[in-house]
Amino acid sequence: MESDKKKNIELFDVRNFFKRWPKFYFFIATVFGPMMFGGLSAIEFLGRFPVEGKVLNLGSGPRKIREDVINVDFYPYEGVSIVTDVLAVPLSDNSVGRIISDNVLEHIKDPTLAVLEIKRLLRPGGLAYISTPFLYPFHSSPSDYQRWTKEGLIQLFYEFDIVEIGVRAGPFSSLTVYLCHLVGLIFSFGSVRINSLLVNMSMFVFFPIKLLDLIFNHWPQADTMAAVLYCVVRKK
């Protein structure tokens, strides 16, 4: 009983409450969140790289990117079509044209298994859009295990062709998110609930800093200090 109580506290996150209203949640996250997304997005990927076949969004959460995109998540959010572990999607081998994995791999204990599942699902020549955090604090969903550099992503997808790789959210996004978490760390005095509240409230104070990434997302070597990186890979 005590361990269950502790687990519930550890999983507490103010954001989970607001995910009940996806449009409102994503509006607030986009405008006031600490990330200034300037690199290739999932929806831009779909427009730039048309491929025939099914389109999956693995670990989609409640967000519906486009009507033809099949949402896959272990939690039955509204809009999720396939409720399953992303490591065991109940679809045939070589049956998918494109896959999206948008800031999901860091929440998987063994991401190499996720890469193998992506490879299994994609048809030859199929494409996957992957975004992952680099310089970003711990964030549970339900936990958080991994971070990748640019070279780390290339190594993770060594069995694929790397079509494109770059910065999704740059160095000033990193600075903004760490300032928010620093406020939570200092003033929560060890309370997980207060920490979560302060981190999310601090966004409304620090978010203007991220706007500098309108420039620095495209700055040389921005990938060495980026908050989030992305890559597009093709199954050989």
PyMOL commands that set and color helices and strands:
alter all, ss='L'
color gray80, all
select helices_A, chain A and resi 2-10+14-18+22-32+42-48+105-107+111-121+150-156+171-187+192-216+222-224
alter helices_A, ss='H'
color red, helices_A
select strands_A, chain A and resi 54-58+69-73+82-83+96-102+122-133+160-169+228-235
alter strands_A, ss='S'
color yellow, strands_A
deselect
rebuild
show_as cartoon
